[in-house]
């Protein structure tokens, strides 16, 4: 089995709540055309040709997990050093997403790159890139002040993939419903 960076297992918020997310991403996210709004669970992930092999295992696990509500009310950031940052929305409660990811990771334990980060797996919805600490603080304070929290039910996960071409976009290839 092979893992590649043109494939991922993700949570995708319902399209009805995309507008405020995409409004921010249009300003700050250089990857807005490549990635749909999402919370990464497993990345890099498997080749699309392996999706059918994984389907029954993921379906079985997902049927054992109850759907749950999350809220996006807080903005946070990752510090990449050299005054480079990624701003993101923090899903609450994060513990339910961490538990979901842990159960899925048991199926494909080598797809653990997101767990190898400095603070381990951190559920988040990326909004864009910022340079400069002063600008970062100003942007986050402005976003937070003007933000109306978003709430939705996580009732499925998705396998997404894209072509290896430079400008290709991720597309949903498989959907797995939670209980």
Secondary structure, 3 states (H helix, E strand, C coil): CCEECCEEEEECCCHHHHHHHHHHHHHHCCCCCCCCCCEEEECCEECHHHHHHHHHHHHHHHHCCCCEEEEEEEEEEEECCCCEEEEEEEEECHHHHHHHHHHHHCCCCCCCHHHHCCCCCCCCEEEEEEECHHHHHHHHHHHHHHCCCEEEEECEEEEEECCCCCCCCCEEEEEEECC
